Amino acid sequence: QVQLVESGGGLVQAGGSQRLSCAASVRAFFSYSMGWFRQAPGKEREFVAAIGWIAASAPRYADSVKGRFTISRDNGKNIVYLEMNSLKPEDTAVYYCAATTPYRAPDTRRDVYTYWGQGTQVTVSS
């Protein structure tokens, strides 16, 4: 069983930065591909970024965050990060961390991810 706990959300002004963390309680964290998704009020949950279990594979990003957000992981600490820069009001959402089953490739599709955190709210004020 994989438990994921997000942290780092809050209120930030437009143009500002914020870093989200997702701590995973699981053995062999290195073998799980990890993703970040977000859900704004009245909208479906959408892909934000993903990072694979293979260090050589390139992270994947939604077009809307490319160049502004960076996903990274620390396998020694069982944490995946989402560094968010140049934040916009449209980035306001609940952000969710997700994990695949071991040794799966990172993906943009929600149904590829088996484990989910409870979410953390990010609010960007204009």
N, C-alpha and C positions, 0 to 999 in steps of 0.2 A: 504494500500500500504506500502510495506517495502522498505526502501532505505538503501543500504549498501555501506560504503565507506572504502576502504582499505588504509592503510598507513604503512610506515616502510621499504619499499623496498629500494634497492640500490645496491652498489657494495661492496663485501666483499671478503676477501681472503679465499682460501681453508683452512679448519680447524677452521674457525672463527664461530661467532654466530650472529644471527639477530633475532629480534622479530617483527612480523607483527601484526598489529591491524586491527580490522574491527568494525567500529562503526555503529550501527543499529538505524535507526529512525523508531521506531515502538512501539506501546503500547504492554504491556505484552510480552516483549522480552523473559522472562523466559520460555514461552510456545513453543518457536521455537527451533528445532534442527538446529545446525549450522555445516557447513562443509568448509573445505579448499580444493581447487583443484588447479592444475597448468597445464600450457601448454607451452611446449618448442617449438621453431621454427620447423615447419614441422611435429609436432606430435599432436596427439589428446589430448584433455584435460583429465587429469587423477586425480583420487582421491588421496588425501594426508592424511586428518584426519577429524574426525567428532566427535561432542560432542552432547549428547542428552539433551532434555529439562528436563529430570528427573535426579536429581543430583546423584542418586544411580547407574545409568547406566554407564558402563565403556566406555571411549572414544575408538574410532576405528582408526587404522592407516594402511596406506599402508606398505607392507613389506619393501619397499625401505627406509622408514624413521623411522621405528620402532626403539626405543632406542635412536634416535637422536632428534626427534621433539616431542613437547608437545603442545597439544591444551588445552585451558582453557577458562573460561568465567567469566565475572563479570556482573551479572544480575542487580546490582545496577547502573552500568554505561552504560549498553547496549553495551558491548564490548566483542568480542571474540578475543583471542590471538592465535598466533602460534609462539612458541619459537623454534628456529631452531639452533641446535648445530652441531659441527663437519661437517660443510657444505662442500659439494663436488662440483666440476664443473658441474656434471650431475644434480645438484639441480637447475641450472640456468633455469629460466622460468618466465612467468607471473603467479602470484599467485592470485587466485580469492576466495573471500568469498561468501558463498551461504547459503540460509536459506530455510527450508521446510515451509510448511503451519503448523499452530499450532497443537501441540500434535502428530506430526508424529515422528516415531523413526528415529534416525540417520542412514544414509545409505551410502554405497560406490558408488551408482549409480547416475550419473548426473541427470537423468530425475526425480529423487525424489525431487530435489530442485527446488523451484519455483522462488526464488529471487536471483539475482546475483549482485555483485559489478562490478566495472569497471576494476579491476585488478591492481596489483602493480608489477613492474619488480624487480626480484632478480637476480643478476649476481654474480656468484662465480668464481673468477679468480684462475688459478692454479699457 
